[in-house]
Amino acid sequence: MKVAVSARNATLKLRGREEKYSGVGGRRMTQDQNGTDDHHRKPHVPKIRCQAIGEASDFMKSMSNPVRLSILCVLMEGARTVGELEKILDVHQPTLSQQIGELREAGIIAGERAAKAVVYRLADPRAGQIIGHLRLLFANPQASAIWRGAQFGETLPGEMG
């Protein structure tokens, strides 16, 4: 092992690998025996080929807005008119209509005329499944704590670790 230190940088050589630490934020840069540093190496991309990845990405983008997620959460409970959604969500009608339009265009919700109003409902069951999972992960404190614990190896109070 060889160590070289200057006022702003440190270099550590160990087993053919060189690690450089810059003085700005302690950022680490490493080099292998060939002199290629991490900064110039191409990121590892898994060679998984999934034809539906673009569709899944577009589907998630169409729901990725707080108002749209709120609309979907309410529609999970049953069909609603714009007026009902406006009262429940406390969102102004123009904003609500714009977000409903985005969800309709994506095919996630559908509207049916009933007298003078349009009643909206979930049209894509995948959206309901995703909202259900989001509720489980974020709205249920116990489930959320279990998920975080599983992610980071923590145990809940009263659990044996």
C-alpha positions as YAML, in Angstrom:
chain: A
units: angstrom
residues:
- id: 1
  name: MET
  ca: [0.00, 0.00, 0.00]
- id: 2
  name: LYS
  ca: [1.28, 3.44, -0.92]
- id: 3
  name: VAL
  ca: [-0.27, 6.73, 0.22]
- id: 4
  name: ALA
  ca: [0.42, 10.21, -1.16]
- id: 5
  name: VAL
  ca: [-1.25, 13.26, 0.34]
- id: 6
  name: SER
  ca: [-1.26, 16.89, -0.81]
- id: 7
  name: ALA
  ca: [-3.18, 19.90, 0.50]
- id: 8
  name: ARG
  ca: [-6.24, 19.14, -1.62]
- id: 9
  name: ASN
  ca: [-5.90, 15.52, -2.74]
- id: 10
  name: ALA
  ca: [-4.95, 12.09, -1.42]
- id: 11
  name: THR
  ca: [-3.92, 9.02, -3.41]
- id: 12
  name: LEU
  ca: [-3.98, 5.46, -2.11]
- id: 13
  name: LYS
  ca: [-2.44, 2.60, -4.12]
- id: 14
  name: LEU
  ca: [-3.42, -0.91, -3.10]
- id: 15
  name: ARG
  ca: [-3.25, -4.18, -5.07]
- id: 16
  name: GLY
  ca: [-2.92, -2.57, -8.49]
- id: 17
  name: ARG
  ca: [-5.83, -0.21, -7.90]
- id: 18
  name: GLU
  ca: [-5.39, 3.47, -7.25]
- id: 19
  name: GLU
  ca: [-7.94, 5.52, -5.32]
- id: 20
  name: LYS
  ca: [-7.83, 9.29, -5.48]
- id: 21
  name: TYR
  ca: [-9.76, 11.47, -3.06]
- id: 22
  name: SER
  ca: [-10.25, 15.08, -4.07]
- id: 23
  name: GLY
  ca: [-10.37, 17.81, -1.47]
- id: 24
  name: VAL
  ca: [-13.68, 19.09, -2.80]
- id: 25
  name: GLY
  ca: [-16.35, 17.09, -1.01]
- id: 26
  name: GLY
  ca: [-14.02, 14.12, -0.53]
- id: 27
  name: ARG
  ca: [-15.08, 12.68, -3.87]
- id: 28
  name: ARG
  ca: [-13.42, 9.37, -4.61]
- id: 29
  name: MET
  ca: [-12.06, 8.50, -8.03]
- id: 30
  name: THR
  ca: [-10.44, 5.13, -8.67]
- id: 31
  name: GLN
  ca: [-8.13, 3.81, -11.38]
- id: 32
  name: ASP
  ca: [-7.41, 0.23, -12.31]
- id: 33
  name: GLN
  ca: [-4.07, -1.17, -13.51]
- id: 34
  name: ASN
  ca: [-4.78, 0.01, -17.05]
- id: 35
  name: GLY
  ca: [-5.13, 3.62, -15.89]
- id: 36
  name: THR
  ca: [-8.85, 3.78, -16.67]
- id: 37
  name: ASP
  ca: [-10.62, 5.81, -14.00]
- id: 38
  name: ASP
  ca: [-14.23, 5.42, -12.89]
- id: 39
  name: HIS
  ca: [-15.08, 8.82, -14.30]
- id: 40
  name: HIS
  ca: [-14.41, 7.62, -17.87]
- id: 41
  name: ARG
  ca: [-15.81, 4.11, -17.54]
- id: 42
  name: LYS
  ca: [-19.20, 3.43, -19.13]
- id: 43
  name: PRO
  ca: [-21.89, 2.70, -16.53]
- id: 44
  name: HIS
  ca: [-22.89, -0.93, -16.19]
- id: 45
  name: VAL
  ca: [-26.25, -1.47, -17.87]
- id: 46
  name: PRO
  ca: [-27.94, -4.82, -17.29]
- id: 47
  name: LYS
  ca: [-28.57, -6.72, -20.50]
- id: 48
  name: ILE
  ca: [-32.22, -7.31, -19.71]
- id: 49
  name: ARG
  ca: [-34.38, -6.84, -22.75]
- id: 50
  name: CYS
  ca: [-37.94, -5.93, -21.95]
- id: 51
  name: GLN
  ca: [-40.17, -4.93, -24.83]
- id: 52
  name: ALA
  ca: [-42.77, -3.47, -22.50]
- id: 53
  name: ILE
  ca: [-40.37, -1.12, -20.72]
- id: 54
  name: GLY
  ca: [-41.38, 1.86, -22.87]
- id: 55
  name: GLU
  ca: [-45.05, 1.15, -22.29]
- id: 56
  name: ALA
  ca: [-44.50, 0.81, -18.55]
- id: 57
  name: SER
  ca: [-42.53, 4.05, -18.46]
- id: 58
  name: ASP
  ca: [-45.23, 5.94, -20.36]
- id: 59
  name: PHE
  ca: [-47.92, 4.46, -18.11]
- id: 60
  name: MET
  ca: [-46.09, 5.58, -14.96]
- id: 61
  name: LYS
  ca: [-45.45, 9.05, -16.43]
- id: 62
  name: SER
  ca: [-49.16, 9.47, -17.10]
- id: 63
  name: MET
  ca: [-49.86, 8.99, -13.37]
- id: 64
  name: SER
  ca: [-46.85, 10.93, -12.03]
- id: 65
  name: ASN
  ca: [-48.57, 14.10, -10.88]
- id: 66
  name: PRO
  ca: [-49.96, 14.75, -7.37]
- id: 67
  name: VAL
  ca: [-53.39, 15.80, -8.67]
- id: 68
  name: ARG
  ca: [-53.63, 12.79, -11.01]
- id: 69
  name: LEU
  ca: [-52.61, 10.43, -8.20]
- id: 70
  name: SER
  ca: [-55.24, 12.03, -5.96]
- id: 71
  name: ILE
  ca: [-57.90, 11.60, -8.64]
- id: 72
  name: LEU
  ca: [-56.98, 7.93, -9.00]
- id: 73
  name: CYS
  ca: [-57.08, 7.40, -5.23]
- id: 74
  name: VAL
  ca: [-60.62, 8.80, -5.08]
- id: 75
  name: LEU
  ca: [-61.75, 6.80, -8.13]
- id: 76
  name: MET
  ca: [-60.48, 3.63, -6.43]
- id: 77
  name: GLU
  ca: [-63.45, 4.08, -4.07]
- id: 78
  name: GLY
  ca: [-65.93, 4.43, -6.92]
- id: 79
  name: ALA
  ca: [-67.04, 6.54, -9.87]
- id: 80
  name: ARG
  ca: [-67.31, 10.33, -9.37]
- id: 81
  name: THR
  ca: [-68.31, 13.46, -11.26]
- id: 82
  name: VAL
  ca: [-65.97, 16.42, -11.74]
- id: 83
  name: GLY
  ca: [-67.98, 18.37, -9.15]
- id: 84
  name: GLU
  ca: [-67.58, 15.59, -6.59]
- id: 85
  name: LEU
  ca: [-63.85, 15.31, -7.31]
- id: 86
  name: GLU
  ca: [-63.51, 19.09, -6.99]
- id: 87
  name: LYS
  ca: [-65.09, 19.06, -3.51]
- id: 88
  name: ILE
  ca: [-63.25, 15.96, -2.27]
- id: 89
  name: LEU
  ca: [-59.82, 17.02, -3.54]
- id: 90
  name: ASP
  ca: [-60.22, 20.80, -3.05]
- id: 91
  name: VAL
  ca: [-58.76, 21.42, -6.51]
- id: 92
  name: HIS
  ca: [-60.02, 24.14, -8.84]
- id: 93
  name: GLN
  ca: [-62.10, 22.91, -11.77]
- id: 94
  name: PRO
  ca: [-59.74, 24.04, -14.57]
- id: 95
  name: THR
  ca: [-56.78, 22.20, -13.01]
- id: 96
  name: LEU
  ca: [-58.94, 19.16, -12.34]
- id: 97
  name: SER
  ca: [-60.26, 19.10, -15.91]
- id: 98
  name: GLN
  ca: [-56.75, 19.34, -17.33]
- id: 99
  name: GLN
  ca: [-55.52, 16.40, -15.23]
- id: 100
  name: ILE
  ca: [-58.64, 14.34, -16.00]
- id: 101
  name: GLY
  ca: [-57.92, 14.95, -19.69]
- id: 102
  name: GLU
  ca: [-54.39, 13.57, -19.27]
- id: 103
  name: LEU
  ca: [-55.72, 10.45, -17.53]
- id: 104
  name: ARG
  ca: [-58.43, 9.95, -20.17]
- id: 105
  name: GLU
  ca: [-55.96, 10.34, -23.01]
- id: 106
  name: ALA
  ca: [-53.75, 7.68, -21.41]
- id: 107
  name: GLY
  ca: [-56.76, 5.36, -21.11]
- id: 108
  name: ILE
  ca: [-56.42, 5.15, -17.34]
- id: 109
  name: ILE
  ca: [-59.88, 6.57, -16.63]
- id: 110
  name: ALA
  ca: [-63.07, 6.75, -18.67]
- id: 111
  name: GLY
  ca: [-66.05, 9.05, -18.49]
- id: 112
  name: GLU
  ca: [-69.70, 8.30, -19.15]
- id: 113
  name: ARG
  ca: [-72.41, 10.91, -19.50]
- id: 114
  name: ALA
  ca: [-75.13, 10.68, -16.86]
- id: 115
  name: ALA
  ca: [-77.76, 13.40, -17.38]
- id: 116
  name: LYS
  ca: [-75.85, 16.71, -17.36]
- id: 117
  name: ALA
  ca: [-72.67, 15.40, -15.73]
- id: 118
  name: VAL
  ca: [-69.86, 13.07, -16.76]
- id: 119
  name: VAL
  ca: [-69.10, 10.30, -14.30]
- id: 120
  name: TYR
  ca: [-65.47, 9.15, -14.25]
- id: 121
  name: ARG
  ca: [-64.23, 5.70, -13.26]
- id: 122
  name: LEU
  ca: [-60.99, 3.74, -13.43]
- id: 123
  name: ALA
  ca: [-60.69, 2.12, -16.84]
- id: 124
  name: ASP
  ca: [-57.32, 0.37, -16.53]
- id: 125
  name: PRO
  ca: [-57.02, -2.22, -13.74]
- id: 126
  name: ARG
  ca: [-53.23, -1.78, -13.68]
- id: 127
  name: ALA
  ca: [-53.73, 1.74, -12.31]
- id: 128
  name: GLY
  ca: [-55.81, 0.33, -9.46]
- id: 129
  name: GLN
  ca: [-53.11, -2.21, -8.65]
- id: 130
  name: ILE
  ca: [-50.40, 0.45, -8.64]
- id: 131
  name: ILE
  ca: [-52.46, 2.79, -6.45]
- id: 132
  name: GLY
  ca: [-53.11, -0.12, -4.08]
- id: 133
  name: HIS
  ca: [-49.38, -0.76, -3.78]
- id: 134
  name: LEU
  ca: [-48.66, 2.95, -3.28]
- id: 135
  name: ARG
  ca: [-51.24, 3.09, -0.49]
- id: 136
  name: LEU
  ca: [-49.67, 0.08, 1.15]
- id: 137
  name: LEU
  ca: [-46.17, 1.55, 0.92]
- id: 138
  name: PHE
  ca: [-46.89, 5.18, 1.79]
- id: 139
  name: ALA
  ca: [-50.27, 5.55, 3.51]
- id: 140
  name: ASN
  ca: [-50.07, 2.67, 5.98]
- id: 141
  name: PRO
  ca: [-47.49, 3.57, 8.68]
- id: 142
  name: GLN
  ca: [-47.00, -0.03, 9.84]
- id: 143
  name: ALA
  ca: [-46.55, -1.40, 6.32]
- id: 144
  name: SER
  ca: [-44.31, 1.52, 5.42]
- id: 145
  name: ALA
  ca: [-42.10, 0.85, 8.45]
- id: 146
  name: ILE
  ca: [-41.92, -2.84, 7.55]
- id: 147
  name: TRP
  ca: [-40.92, -1.97, 3.98]
- id: 148
  name: ARG
  ca: [-38.26, 0.50, 5.14]
- id: 149
  name: GLY
  ca: [-36.96, -2.07, 7.61]
- id: 150
  name: ALA
  ca: [-36.74, -4.71, 4.91]
- id: 151
  name: GLN
  ca: [-34.86, -2.28, 2.70]
- id: 152
  name: PHE
  ca: [-32.34, -1.21, 5.31]
- id: 153
  name: GLY
  ca: [-32.13, -4.27, 7.56]
- id: 154
  name: GLU
  ca: [-33.87, -2.62, 10.50]
- id: 155
  name: THR
  ca: [-36.27, -4.25, 12.93]
- id: 156
  name: LEU
  ca: [-39.40, -2.74, 14.38]
- id: 157
  name: PRO
  ca: [-39.78, -2.19, 18.13]
- id: 158
  name: GLY
  ca: [-40.86, -5.46, 19.70]
- id: 159
  name: GLU
  ca: [-39.44, -7.56, 16.86]
- id: 160
  name: MET
  ca: [-36.52, -9.88, 17.29]
- id: 161
  name: GLY
  ca: [-33.59, -8.96, 15.09]
...
